[in-house]
Structure formats: C-alpha cells, structure tokens
C-alpha cells in the first residue's frame, strides 16, 4: 500500500498541469457545495443554541376563514391560552422591533422587545426582573458589558435601569434590549392579532400533545372559528427559507456531479497516454486489484487537493452568500466554517474521488492493450456518456437559472402604484408617552418639521406616514362600513397632508387630507380603489362612514373624503390590498414613530445632511436613520434576488464545466483520429467535410444531452413553481432560450477542435502513421 502511495505521488507530481486542472475543477464543485452547506447546516440542521431547544415552541393563530396562518395571537386569546393550558412550563407574549432608544445624550434605533416575565424561562435562561440588554449593546455603549449593570436607558420617555447583560444566543435574532411588559396585554380585542407568543413545553410533553390541548382551548373559546397552532421554534424560524436552501443545495450537488464527470473524462483521456505504463506493469505481474488500488489512490490525492482548494473557495463563498443573503435569513451569526462544515467538505472530497475515479480505474484496469499500448475497450462510449450527462445536468441548472432570472425581471417590472425614484426616507422615532406628548409631536411634525423640509433647496415636497409601502411600520385588520353587513379587511395607514402628491399616488375622487383634519375635527378617511370595488360595487363611497380597530379613535365613525389608486404594500409580488388612510393628526399615538418622505429634484442622498440637521433641531432626542425608497423596494425583493443570483451563478458554472467537457472530448477524438482525418484529406476530402465530421459528432452528443436535460427539467419543474412570479416552471420561452444557448455553447466548444482537425497536414499525418 505504501509503495502504491509513493508511486501515485510521483505520478501526480510529474504532471503538474494535469494535476492543477483536475484539482481546480474539483475545487469549484467542492467549494460551492460546501459554501451552500455551511448555510444549510447552520440554518436548518443545527439545533438552536438554547438549553433543551426542542422544548421551545411558538403559538400562532389559524383562522378558518383565511388562507394564511397569522403568526400572532390576539390579547384575549393569549390570556385564555395562558390560563387554561396544561402543557407549558412557561408562556410569554412579546412584541417590538426597531425602536428609538436614548442614552448618554444620544438616540439610535435599536432592536427593542417588550416581554412578559416568563419570556427568559421559555428560552431556557434565568428569569429576570427588569431590563436586559445584549452583550454587544452593552459593549458598544459602555465599553465593558459588566459596566452596563445599573446604567439607565430611555424608551418612549420612560427611564429603565439595566438589570442584566445577556451574553450568548439572542431571541429574537436582532434583539438588543428586552423591556418588561405588563402581565396583561394592553389590547384584549380578539380581532387584533398584536402579540407573538413563545412557550416552553413541560418535560415529556410532545408538540403533538400540546397541539391537542390548545385545539381543545380554541374550540371552547371560538366555536370552531379558529385554532391555535403549536410549532417548534426552529421550524417557525426556518419555514420561509427551507425550500429555497434545499433547492440551492440540490443545485450545487449537480455542479459537483458535473465537475466529477469532467475529471473522469480527463482521467480517461490520460489513461490513453498511460497505456504503455499500465501494459508494462501488467506484464510484470501487477494484478488488476493492485492496478485499481493505485489508480484510486491517485484519484484520492486529486480529491484531497481539490478538497483543500474547495475549503478556501468555500470560505470566500460563504462570505459572499452572507453578503447577498436576504434580511429574513435566520441565524446568520451562526453561519461559518466550523468542524461540521469542514468534515462535510472532506467527506464530499472522498465521495468525489469515488464518483470520478472508479469508472476510469475500472476501464483502465480491465482493458486489453495492443502491442503499441493503445487502449481499446469502451473508453469512447464512457467518455461520450459522461459528456451527455454533463450537458443534461447543465441544461437543468441553466433552465432553473433562466426561470429565476425571467421571474425576477417580471417582479421588477411590476407597477407598484407609486413612484419610488428620487425619494429620501427618514425613519424617525421621537420619545412620547402620554396623549399630550404624542399630540405635541404630531403638531410639531405637521406645523414645523415638514414645512421646513419642504422649503429646502432641491426638495419638491415632503410628508410623513405610518405605513409606507415596503417599510417596517404598518397595521391591518377588519373594518366595517355603515349600511353594509359584510366586514372587510384592509391595511391601515396614517399620513400627513401631501402624502399622495409626494409619493405620486393618484387621487381618483374627492380630496386629500389638509391641516383642518386635526384632533378637534370629525374623523375622516381616504380609501383605495380596491376597497371601493370590494365594498361598494360601483356606488359612490364619498360621504359614507366606516370604522376599524386601529385604535380607540377609529372605533368612532370616520367619513370617507377621497379615493386613491391601489399600491402594492409589501413587495412587488403582493396583490394590491384594500387600504384605509387616516390623518396622522387625528391619531397622535402613532405620530411619534413615522417615516418622513422627501421627494427631491436630484439625488436623494444629497439631502440627508440637511434633513438630519432640521430633524435634530426639531427633537434632539429623536432616533433617526435614512434610506431611499428605491433601496426599500429593492430590499423587499431580496429573497428572489438571492435565489436569482445563486441560480445564475451555478448555471453559468455548470455551462462552463460542460463546455470544457465537450472541448476535451472533441480534442481527444481529433487526436485519436489524426491519421484517419489526414487520409480522408489526402483522398480529396474538403476542409468543410472534416469540420462537418467533428461538428456532427458534437451535435449528436449535445442533442442527446439536451433531450435528457429537457426531460429532467420537466420532471423537476414543480419543485420551483412556488418560487416563481409571472411565469410557470414549464415556461416554453425559457426552455427554448436555454435550449438554443446550451446548443450554441456546445457548438462553440467543439469549434476549436474542429478547426484544428481541418488544419491537419495530410502528409505529416500519413508520415506519422
């Protein structure tokens, strides 16, 4: 064995060019596969980094009159579940997000969550009374985390003293501050689903047993109108990305298979060169098992080199994946090159050695040799089969990338219902606690800040809104129209005057909000076109009255004074939902946490400094952050952009490897048939005849590969159908484009060898013979 190993190392070292080509090809396949696996492992496979993570579950609401599951509970439902359940050791509601936090004379947006006392027990941490901050937050603001204990922070004009620093895994993922919430929810309404719920199962209780208990509670309190679903926390976190990640892992395994097929072809080609060596060793008594052992050892060394290169590529690839990853990808802080990932990388390298090494070793060791050492046997058929497989697999990947690319183009061409260009967006959270404080913030916003911003040079208009499309603020729920028995569901948005003008949402009927729509005037609302279609069926909605559950004020009738065009609220792929717009001044409890939108005549970022200065003058303790509406819309499609980027990358890599495979086979064929081609030309064959001979061989291989690839793509099309927008997974135009593209690439790969064949000198070829 040791002799074979030394012999294998000498053989590989004598052919550095061949070794480098094989190692690089394998490194591409192993590196991309390992990079994607590092994400899959951290996000989908590894347990959560909490004590006994399988006992942590979420509780959500399934309403039988809705298609989607609501990821929250209403306040009243939470109280009943907490009081009646028999399966939880701890259960807590939590709510929050990015909120303005004031400390040491500064204000910043921070991940703040209000939690019940049992929240930390639910995630397996010691129960804590008081405020908890994360170790990164404490280090950022107090230098050493231990110095944070006893320090004060302010949220919504209320001072809190830090009682504990949490060092370790956090939940939610981007939380930095956990504030104590009241034991009883503020809103006990059973139609407003405001509260997320986390629980820890009692020892020995399964999720199925917990589900049976909560189903019984739901039946008692809702007469079968809803159910409460128990889901393991990890499943709840990864559900939005599970299908995408597994599809990507499958795609890179196809790339790995193509890389292995390429290396197999290289080894088969090299076996012809080594025919004399193998024949001599066989003549000297080397058995077939011994020959196979040495050939497989060479394959193993090549795989090891490819694995080492793949680890380097995987480290870089993982960083690239995280750069392009969508915001909803959970557990990103846990993704990296760790021991399980490295073990996977070298396991894949070993698997690759078997995949690309066994067939050439079998072929070489069992073949018979002529007196000149020319390999006979089935090498040609095997190499052709490998190229057909490469083309088929590359067609599958190229079709997937083409579908994702066209879907992404369709998504970006959707009319959103507003104009996002030249729009600066300022998230602003001014601290306020009492009604008087909120009312004063809303007054100063409308009377002072917005007019000042509008007067800036280069600013066309400005407004404020709670519920900007693709933003993080918003609300929705049921509403009623007087005189109409059926209730509806709509998005709720609050805005100041000139909002529709600034965002370029067309006013179709009636009027915009004005300064007269203040807390002392009757409540008014503007509705979207889709709400009018849904509720009024051609009747004039102006003057009709409606109510909704946004706050106590909206429980009183509001008069419809206008109708505006529809907008897509969350993403370009979302259906334009019915929307009710209400004046910010009439709903002051939402006025301190808004998006200020500024339409500019030039680049929006050029106005950031001036707008920030005015906002800090308006309220020195207001937390601010800036973006553009174009960037917000782009972020709303980050998941399909991520899918498209990776699918396109893997498709291009697969086509590149397939092109190399076709080139190698055609070059090998030309080298093996040099004398034959020379004789044909000596007997009068034209250059075009020789080119046609080579190209026809490539066309047969490409045609067979395309047919197999088409069948495989159609068979697997349903796997990506739910991820596409605006087209089906069997879109004929995409298949035709990819068919033509792969055929053209095959022709291009064969063109070089065909041209070399046409330039063969007949006399030289015959003299060599």
C-alpha positions, 0 to 999 in steps of 0.5 A: 500500500505504501509503495502504491502511495509513493508511486501515485505521488510521483505520478501526480507530481510529474504532471503538474498541469494535469494535476492543477486542472483536475484539482481546480475543477474539483475545487469549484464543485467542492467549494460551492457545495460546501459554501451552500452547506455551511448555510444549510447546516447552520440554518436548518440542521443545527439545533438552536443554541438554547438549553433543551431547544426542542422544548421551545415552541411558538403559538400562532393563530389559524383562522378558518376563514383565511388562507394564511396562518397569522403568526400572532395571537390576539390579547384575549386569546393569549390570556385564555391560552395562558390560563387554561393550558396544561402543557407549558412550563412557561408562556410569554407574549412579546412584541417590538422591533426597531425602536428609538432608544436614548442614552448618554445624550444620544438616540439610535434605533435599536432592536427593542422587545417588550416581554412578559416575565416568563419570556427568559424561562421559555428560552431556557435562561434565568428569569429576570426582573427588569431590563436586559440588554445584549452583550454587544449593546452593552459593549458598544455603549459602555465599553465593558458589558459588566459596566452596563449593570445599573446604567439607565436607558430611555424608551418612549420617555420612560427611564429603565435601569439595566438589570442584566447583560445577556451574553450568548444566543439572542431571541429574537435574532436582532434583539438588543434590549428586552423591556418588561411588559405588563402581565396583561396585554394592553389590547384584549380585542380578539380581532387584533392579532398584536402579540407573538407568543413563545412557550416552553413545553413541560418535560415529556410533553410532545408538540403533538400533545400540546397541539391537542390541548390548545385545539381543545382551548380554541374550540371552547373559546371560538366555536370552531372559528379558529385554532391555535397552532403549536410549532417548534421554534426552529421550524417557525424560524426556518419555514420561509427559507427551507425550500429555497436552501434545499433547492440551492443545495440540490443545485450545487450537488449537480455542479459537483456531479458535473465537475466529477464527470469532467475529471473522469473524462480527463482521467480517461483521456490520460489513461490513453497516454498511460497505456504503455505504463499500465501494459508494462506493469501488467506484464510484470505481474501487477494484478488488476486489484493492485492496478485499481488500488493505485489508480484510486489512490491517485484519484484520492490525492486529486480529491484531497487537493481539490478538497483543500482548494474547495475549503478556501473557495468555500470560505470566500463563498460563504462570505459572499452568500452572507453578503447577498443573503436576504434580511429574513435569513435566520441565524446568520451569526451562526453561519461559518466554517466550523468542524461540521462544515469542514468534515462535510467538505472532506467527506464530499472530497472522498465521495468525489474521488469515488464518483470520478475515479472508479469508472476510469480505474475500472476501464483502465484496469480491465482493458486489453492493450495492443502491442503499441499500448493503445487502449481499446475497450469502451473508453469512447462510449464512457467518455461520450456518456459522461459528456451527455450527462454533463450537458443534461445536468447543465441544461437543468441548472441553466433552465432553473437559472433562466426561470429565476432570472425571467421571474425576477425581471417580471417582479421588477417590472411590476407597477407598484402604484407609486413612484419610488425614484428620487425619494429620501426616507427618514425613519424617525422615532421621537420619545412620547408617552402620554396623549399630550406628548404624542399630540405635541409631536404630531403638531410639531411634525405637521406645523414645523418639521415638514414645512421646513423640509419642504422649503429646502433647496432641491426638495419638491415636497415632503410628508410623513406616514405610518405605513409606507409601502415596503417599510417596517411600520404598518397595521391591518385588520377588519373594518366595517362600513355603515349600511353594509353587513359584510366586514372587510379587511384592509391595511391601515395607514396614517399620513400627513397632508401631501402624502399622495402628491409626494409619493405620486399616488393618484387621487381618483375622487374627492380630496386629500387630507389638509391641516383642518383634519386635526384632533378637534375635527370629525374623523375622516378617511381616504380609501383605495380603489380596491376597497371601493370595488370590494365594498361598494360595487360601483356606488359612490363611497364619498360621504359614507362612514366606516370604522376599524380597530386601529385604535380607540379613535377609529372605533368612532365613525370616520367619513370617507373624503377621497379615493386613491389608486391601489399600491402594492404594500409589501413587495412587488409580488403582493396583490394590491390590498384594500387600504384605509388612510387616516390623518396622522393628526387625528391619531397622535399615538402613532405620530411619534414613530413615522417615516418622513418622505422627501421627494427631491429634484436630484439625488436623494442622498444629497439631502440627508445632511440637511434633513438630519440637521432640521430633524435634530433641531426639531427633537434632539432626542429623536432616533433617526436613520435614512434610506431611499425608497428605491433601496426599500423596494429593492430590499423587499425583493431580496429573497428572489434576488438571492435565489436569482443570483445563486441560480445564475451563478451555478448555471453559468458554472455548470455551462462552463464545466460542460463546455470544457467537457465537450472541448476535451472530448472533441480534442481527444477524438481529433487526436485519436483520429489524426491519421484517419482525418489526414487520409480522408484529406489526402483522398480529396476530402474538403476542409468543410467535410472534416469540420462537418465530421467533428461538428456532427459528432458534437451535435449528436452528443449535445442533442442527446444531452439536451433531450435528457436535460429537457426531460429532467427539467420537466420532471423537476419543474414543480419543485420551483413553481412556488418560487416563481412570479409571472411565469410557470416552471414549464415556461416554453420561452425559457426552455427554448432560450436555454435550449438554443444557448446550451446548443450554441455553447456546445457548438462553440466548444467543439469549434476549436477542435474542429478547426484544428482537425481541418488544419491537419497536414495530410502528409505529416499525418500519413508520415506519422502513421 
